[in-house]
Amino acid sequence: MKMPSFLSNLANRDEWVIQELGKLPNGSTLLDAGAGECRYKPYCRNLVYTSQDFGRYDGQGNEKGMQMGSWDNSKLDVIS
């Protein structure tokens, strides 16, 4: 069974982001702008990580696409 293209794109993006994060020198400062639920924070333990998001998405959406149902903004460092 072939993987839907949006899942393949997501997997490729995740792999690339994680690989690039691993190239940053220890102690580097990283601002994760548009961090959402801080998806990549676990890969930034060696960095000075700050997450920012507008915090307006509630997971409900407009019922036209893939909505999450709920969304957790509690881990964000900056909501602006």
N, CA, C and O atoms as CSV, one atom per row, in Angstrom:
chain,resi,resn,atom,element,x,y,z
A,1,MET,N,N,0.844,-1.179,0.000
A,1,MET,CA,C,0.000,0.000,0.000
A,1,MET,C,C,0.890,1.244,0.000
A,1,MET,O,O,1.829,1.346,0.790
A,2,LYS,N,N,0.593,2.167,-0.873
A,2,LYS,CA,C,1.381,3.395,-0.998
A,2,LYS,C,C,0.975,4.399,0.079
A,2,LYS,O,O,-0.208,4.587,0.362
A,3,MET,N,N,1.983,5.038,0.672
A,3,MET,CA,C,1.745,6.068,1.686
A,3,MET,C,C,1.162,7.307,1.009
A,3,MET,O,O,1.654,7.729,-0.037
A,4,PRO,N,N,0.106,7.898,1.604
A,4,PRO,CA,C,-0.421,9.153,1.039
A,4,PRO,C,C,0.678,10.210,0.965
A,4,PRO,O,O,1.536,10.291,1.844
A,5,SER,N,N,0.641,11.015,-0.090
A,5,SER,CA,C,1.726,11.973,-0.328
A,5,SER,C,C,1.918,12.955,0.820
A,5,SER,O,O,3.048,13.361,1.092
A,6,PHE,N,N,0.828,13.351,1.509
A,6,PHE,CA,C,1.004,14.300,2.609
A,6,PHE,C,C,1.765,13.669,3.768
A,6,PHE,O,O,2.489,14.367,4.478
A,7,LEU,N,N,1.616,12.352,3.974
A,7,LEU,CA,C,2.382,11.686,5.036
A,7,LEU,C,C,3.842,11.554,4.646
A,7,LEU,O,O,4.729,11.709,5.485
A,8,SER,N,N,4.095,11.270,3.379
A,8,SER,CA,C,5.466,11.189,2.896
A,8,SER,C,C,6.155,12.541,3.036
A,8,SER,O,O,7.309,12.603,3.460
A,9,ASN,N,N,5.469,13.617,2.687
A,9,ASN,CA,C,6.015,14.964,2.813
A,9,ASN,C,C,6.324,15.282,4.270
A,9,ASN,O,O,7.378,15.839,4.576
A,10,LEU,N,N,5.411,14.930,5.164
A,10,LEU,CA,C,5.611,15.172,6.593
A,10,LEU,C,C,6.829,14.409,7.103
A,10,LEU,O,O,7.650,14.965,7.833
A,11,ALA,N,N,6.947,13.150,6.724
A,11,ALA,CA,C,8.088,12.336,7.159
A,11,ALA,C,C,9.397,12.903,6.623
A,11,ALA,O,O,10.389,12.967,7.349
A,12,ASN,N,N,9.406,13.312,5.362
A,12,ASN,CA,C,10.617,13.897,4.772
A,12,ASN,C,C,10.997,15.195,5.469
A,12,ASN,O,O,12.174,15.443,5.731
A,13,ARG,N,N,9.999,16.025,5.768
A,13,ARG,CA,C,10.264,17.294,6.455
A,13,ARG,C,C,10.814,17.046,7.847
A,13,ARG,O,O,11.794,17.674,8.249
A,14,ASP,N,N,10.192,16.136,8.588
A,14,ASP,CA,C,10.667,15.819,9.936
A,14,ASP,C,C,12.112,15.335,9.903
A,14,ASP,O,O,12.941,15.776,10.699
A,15,GLU,N,N,12.403,14.435,8.989
A,15,GLU,CA,C,13.767,13.901,8.870
A,15,GLU,C,C,14.762,15.019,8.594
A,15,GLU,O,O,15.833,15.059,9.199
A,16,TRP,N,N,14.418,15.931,7.682
A,16,TRP,CA,C,15.312,17.029,7.332
A,16,TRP,C,C,15.518,17.978,8.511
A,16,TRP,O,O,16.652,18.349,8.812
A,17,VAL,N,N,14.435,18.376,9.183
A,17,VAL,CA,C,14.544,19.309,10.311
A,17,VAL,C,C,15.399,18.701,11.417
A,17,VAL,O,O,16.280,19.371,11.956
A,18,ILE,N,N,15.151,17.452,11.756
A,18,ILE,CA,C,15.909,16.789,12.825
A,18,ILE,C,C,17.383,16.700,12.452
A,18,ILE,O,O,18.253,16.908,13.297
A,19,GLN,N,N,17.664,16.394,11.202
A,19,GLN,CA,C,19.051,16.327,10.726
A,19,GLN,C,C,19.730,17.695,10.834
A,19,GLN,O,O,20.869,17.783,11.293
A,20,GLU,N,N,19.050,18.748,10.421
A,20,GLU,CA,C,19.630,20.094,10.470
A,20,GLU,C,C,19.817,20.573,11.906
A,20,GLU,O,O,20.812,21.230,12.210
A,21,LEU,N,N,18.878,20.254,12.791
A,21,LEU,CA,C,19.031,20.616,14.205
A,21,LEU,C,C,20.278,19.966,14.791
A,21,LEU,O,O,20.976,20.570,15.606
A,22,GLY,N,N,20.552,18.746,14.379
A,22,GLY,CA,C,21.729,18.035,14.865
A,22,GLY,C,C,23.043,18.657,14.427
A,22,GLY,O,O,24.086,18.372,15.015
A,23,LYS,N,N,23.013,19.495,13.412
A,23,LYS,CA,C,24.223,20.155,12.913
A,23,LYS,C,C,24.567,21.427,13.683
A,23,LYS,O,O,25.678,21.943,13.560
A,24,LEU,N,N,23.621,21.939,14.479
A,24,LEU,CA,C,23.872,23.179,15.215
A,24,LEU,C,C,24.834,22.925,16.373
A,24,LEU,O,O,24.715,21.911,17.062
A,25,PRO,N,N,25.781,23.829,16.594
A,25,PRO,CA,C,26.722,23.659,17.705
A,25,PRO,C,C,26.002,23.667,19.057
A,25,PRO,O,O,25.022,24.389,19.244
A,26,ASN,N,N,26.494,22.867,19.981
A,26,ASN,CA,C,25.945,22.849,21.341
A,26,ASN,C,C,25.916,24.262,21.903
A,26,ASN,O,O,26.862,25.030,21.728
A,27,GLY,N,N,24.828,24.595,22.577
A,27,GLY,CA,C,24.698,25.901,23.204
A,27,GLY,C,C,24.186,26.993,22.283
A,27,GLY,O,O,23.997,28.130,22.715
A,28,SER,N,N,23.957,26.658,21.005
A,28,SER,CA,C,23.407,27.655,20.079
A,28,SER,C,C,22.017,28.071,20.541
A,28,SER,O,O,21.294,27.291,21.161
A,29,THR,N,N,21.657,29.306,20.230
A,29,THR,CA,C,20.325,29.816,20.549
A,29,THR,C,C,19.420,29.596,19.350
A,29,THR,O,O,19.780,29.916,18.217
A,30,LEU,N,N,18.232,29.043,19.613
A,30,LEU,CA,C,17.273,28.779,18.547
A,30,LEU,C,C,15.915,29.349,18.928
A,30,LEU,O,O,15.383,29.041,19.995
A,31,LEU,N,N,15.356,30.177,18.058
A,31,LEU,CA,C,13.987,30.653,18.215
A,31,LEU,C,C,13.121,29.836,17.269
A,31,LEU,O,O,13.271,29.920,16.050
A,32,ASP,N,N,12.225,29.054,17.825
A,32,ASP,CA,C,11.293,28.248,17.039
A,32,ASP,C,C,10.025,29.073,16.849
A,32,ASP,O,O,9.064,28.937,17.606
A,33,ALA,N,N,10.033,29.935,15.822
A,33,ALA,CA,C,8.888,30.810,15.544
A,33,ALA,C,C,7.800,29.999,14.850
A,33,ALA,O,O,8.063,29.289,13.880
A,34,GLY,N,N,6.583,30.112,15.354
A,34,GLY,CA,C,5.490,29.293,14.838
A,34,GLY,C,C,5.596,27.871,15.348
A,34,GLY,O,O,5.312,26.920,14.620
A,35,ALA,N,N,6.004,27.726,16.597
A,35,ALA,CA,C,6.343,26.424,17.178
A,35,ALA,C,C,5.159,25.486,17.361
A,35,ALA,O,O,5.342,24.274,17.478
A,36,GLY,N,N,3.945,26.031,17.388
A,36,GLY,CA,C,2.787,25.156,17.588
A,36,GLY,C,C,2.878,24.414,18.911
A,36,GLY,O,O,2.947,25.034,19.973
A,37,GLU,N,N,2.877,23.089,18.850
A,37,GLU,CA,C,2.970,22.276,20.063
A,37,GLU,C,C,4.411,21.854,20.362
A,37,GLU,O,O,4.637,20.863,21.057
A,38,CYS,N,N,5.375,22.597,19.841
A,38,CYS,CA,C,6.810,22.367,20.103
A,38,CYS,C,C,7.253,20.978,19.638
A,38,CYS,O,O,7.952,20.263,20.355
A,39,ARG,N,N,6.841,20.619,18.449
A,39,ARG,CA,C,7.116,19.310,17.863
A,39,ARG,C,C,8.601,18.939,17.871
A,39,ARG,O,O,8.939,17.773,18.076
A,40,TYR,N,N,9.487,19.907,17.652
A,40,TYR,CA,C,10.913,19.604,17.524
A,40,TYR,C,C,11.717,19.878,18.793
A,40,TYR,O,O,12.930,19.670,18.805
A,41,LYS,N,N,11.077,20.330,19.840
A,41,LYS,CA,C,11.783,20.647,21.086
A,41,LYS,C,C,12.604,19.471,21.624
A,41,LYS,O,O,13.712,19.699,22.109
A,42,PRO,N,N,12.119,18.232,21.565
A,42,PRO,CA,C,12.929,17.119,22.081
A,42,PRO,C,C,14.279,16.962,21.376
A,42,PRO,O,O,15.190,16.346,21.928
A,43,TYR,N,N,14.416,17.501,20.184
A,43,TYR,CA,C,15.662,17.394,19.427
A,43,TYR,C,C,16.573,18.598,19.660
A,43,TYR,O,O,17.598,18.741,18.993
A,44,CYS,N,N,16.201,19.463,20.604
A,44,CYS,CA,C,16.942,20.698,20.864
A,44,CYS,C,C,17.511,20.740,22.277
A,44,CYS,O,O,17.783,21.821,22.799
A,45,ARG,N,N,17.693,19.597,22.892
A,45,ARG,CA,C,18.165,19.553,24.291
A,45,ARG,C,C,19.548,20.180,24.461
A,45,ARG,O,O,19.882,20.659,25.545
A,46,ASN,N,N,20.342,20.179,23.411
A,46,ASN,CA,C,21.687,20.749,23.488
A,46,ASN,C,C,21.713,22.225,23.094
A,46,ASN,O,O,22.781,22.830,23.007
A,47,LEU,N,N,20.532,22.802,22.856
A,47,LEU,CA,C,20.426,24.188,22.411
A,47,LEU,C,C,19.713,25.037,23.456
A,47,LEU,O,O,19.039,24.512,24.342
A,48,VAL,N,N,19.868,26.346,23.344
A,48,VAL,CA,C,19.072,27.279,24.141
A,48,VAL,C,C,17.819,27.522,23.302
A,48,VAL,O,O,17.823,28.336,22.379
A,49,TYR,N,N,16.752,26.805,23.635
A,49,TYR,CA,C,15.542,26.745,22.815
A,49,TYR,C,C,14.464,27.665,23.372
A,49,TYR,O,O,14.130,27.600,24.555
A,50,THR,N,N,13.922,28.525,22.509
A,50,THR,CA,C,12.786,29.371,22.868
A,50,THR,C,C,11.703,29.155,21.824
A,50,THR,O,O,11.953,29.262,20.623
A,51,SER,N,N,10.497,28.850,22.291
A,51,SER,CA,C,9.379,28.633,21.374
A,51,SER,C,C,8.467,29.850,21.376
A,51,SER,O,O,8.230,30.466,22.415
A,52,GLN,N,N,7.955,30.189,20.185
A,52,GLN,CA,C,7.028,31.317,20.027
A,52,GLN,C,C,5.914,30.887,19.094
A,52,GLN,O,O,6.149,30.176,18.117
A,53,ASP,N,N,4.708,31.317,19.397
A,53,ASP,CA,C,3.576,31.084,18.509
A,53,ASP,C,C,2.511,32.128,18.823
A,53,ASP,O,O,2.509,32.707,19.909
A,54,PHE,N,N,1.618,32.368,17.887
A,54,PHE,CA,C,0.500,33.277,18.151
A,54,PHE,C,C,-0.482,32.651,19.123
A,54,PHE,O,O,-1.185,33.368,19.835
A,55,GLY,N,N,-0.542,31.332,19.165
A,55,GLY,CA,C,-1.394,30.632,20.120
A,55,GLY,C,C,-2.878,30.793,19.851
A,55,GLY,O,O,-3.686,30.703,20.775
A,56,ARG,N,N,-3.244,31.027,18.613
A,56,ARG,CA,C,-4.664,31.242,18.301
A,56,ARG,C,C,-5.359,29.989,17.786
A,56,ARG,O,O,-6.587,29.913,17.834
A,57,TYR,N,N,-4.614,29.009,17.298
A,57,TYR,CA,C,-5.236,27.785,16.784
A,57,TYR,C,C,-5.738,26.954,17.951
A,57,TYR,O,O,-5.009,26.723,18.916
A,58,ASP,N,N,-6.977,26.508,17.862
A,58,ASP,CA,C,-7.558,25.730,18.959
A,58,ASP,C,C,-7.764,24.265,18.597
A,58,ASP,O,O,-8.267,23.490,19.411
A,59,GLY,N,N,-7.379,23.882,17.386
A,59,GLY,CA,C,-7.538,22.501,16.961
A,59,GLY,C,C,-8.844,22.221,16.256
A,59,GLY,O,O,-9.016,21.150,15.674
A,60,GLN,N,N,-9.767,23.162,16.298
A,60,GLN,CA,C,-11.088,22.932,15.711
A,60,GLN,C,C,-11.115,23.194,14.206
A,60,GLN,O,O,-11.733,22.437,13.458
A,61,GLY,N,N,-10.462,24.241,13.766
A,61,GLY,CA,C,-10.412,24.552,12.345
A,61,GLY,C,C,-11.760,24.891,11.752
A,61,GLY,O,O,-12.679,25.309,12.456
A,62,ASN,N,N,-11.866,24.703,10.438
A,62,ASN,CA,C,-13.097,25.040,9.722
A,62,ASN,C,C,-13.759,23.798,9.123
A,62,ASN,O,O,-14.643,23.907,8.274
A,63,GLU,N,N,-13.330,22.635,9.566
A,63,GLU,CA,C,-13.849,21.345,9.102
A,63,GLU,C,C,-13.540,21.084,7.632
A,63,GLU,O,O,-14.184,20.239,7.011
A,64,LYS,N,N,-12.566,21.795,7.066
A,64,LYS,CA,C,-12.125,21.580,5.686
A,64,LYS,C,C,-10.655,21.204,5.712
A,64,LYS,O,O,-9.797,22.047,5.448
A,65,GLY,N,N,-10.360,19.997,6.015
A,65,GLY,CA,C,-8.981,19.550,6.073
A,65,GLY,C,C,-8.747,18.743,7.326
A,65,GLY,O,O,-9.678,18.200,7.920
A,66,MET,N,N,-7.498,18.671,7.716
A,66,MET,CA,C,-7.129,17.858,8.873
A,66,MET,C,C,-7.042,18.730,10.114
A,66,MET,O,O,-6.076,19.475,10.280
A,67,GLN,N,N,-8.021,18.650,10.971
A,67,GLN,CA,C,-7.986,19.365,12.234
A,67,GLN,C,C,-7.550,18.407,13.336
A,67,GLN,O,O,-7.737,17.196,13.230
A,68,MET,N,N,-6.975,18.954,14.380
A,68,MET,CA,C,-6.436,18.144,15.460
A,68,MET,C,C,-7.491,17.781,16.508
A,68,MET,O,O,-7.346,16.772,17.198
A,69,GLY,N,N,-8.533,18.575,16.635
A,69,GLY,CA,C,-9.530,18.342,17.672
A,69,GLY,C,C,-9.194,19.078,18.953
A,69,GLY,O,O,-10.086,19.601,19.622
A,70,SER,N,N,-7.931,19.125,19.298
A,70,SER,CA,C,-7.463,19.900,20.451
A,70,SER,C,C,-6.035,20.332,20.161
A,70,SER,O,O,-5.367,19.775,19.290
A,71,TRP,N,N,-5.582,21.329,20.898
A,71,TRP,CA,C,-4.243,21.889,20.655
A,71,TRP,C,C,-3.708,22.394,21.976
A,71,TRP,O,O,-4.411,23.096,22.703
A,72,ASP,N,N,-2.477,22.051,22.297
A,72,ASP,CA,C,-1.879,22.399,23.580
A,72,ASP,C,C,-0.848,23.507,23.401
A,72,ASP,O,O,0.223,23.278,22.838
A,73,ASN,N,N,-1.168,24.696,23.876
A,73,ASN,CA,C,-0.229,25.823,23.832
A,73,ASN,C,C,0.523,26.002,25.146
A,73,ASN,O,O,1.275,26.965,25.289
A,74,SER,N,N,0.345,25.117,26.093
A,74,SER,CA,C,0.902,25.312,27.439
A,74,SER,C,C,2.423,25.226,27.498
A,74,SER,O,O,3.019,25.689,28.471
A,75,LYS,N,N,3.064,24.653,26.493
A,75,LYS,CA,C,4.523,24.500,26.529
A,75,LYS,C,C,5.262,25.645,25.848
A,75,LYS,O,O,6.493,25.674,25.841
A,76,LEU,N,N,4.520,26.584,25.278
A,76,LEU,CA,C,5.151,27.706,24.584
A,76,LEU,C,C,5.826,28.657,25.569
A,76,LEU,O,O,5.306,28.915,26.654
A,77,ASP,N,N,6.989,29.174,25.178
A,77,ASP,CA,C,7.686,30.167,25.997
A,77,ASP,C,C,7.093,31.557,25.788
A,77,ASP,O,O,6.948,32.323,26.741
A,78,VAL,N,N,6.747,31.885,24.532
A,78,VAL,CA,C,6.230,33.208,24.195
A,78,VAL,C,C,4.979,33.037,23.335
A,78,VAL,O,O,5.019,32.368,22.303
A,79,ILE,N,N,3.871,33.641,23.761
A,79,ILE,CA,C,2.664,33.699,22.941
A,79,ILE,C,C,2.466,35.163,22.594
A,79,ILE,O,O,2.242,35.997,23.471
A,80,SER,N,N,2.553,35.467,21.295
A,80,SER,CA,C,2.468,36.873,20.871
A,80,SER,C,C,1.750,36.986,19.548
A,80,SER,O,O,1.581,38.090,19.030
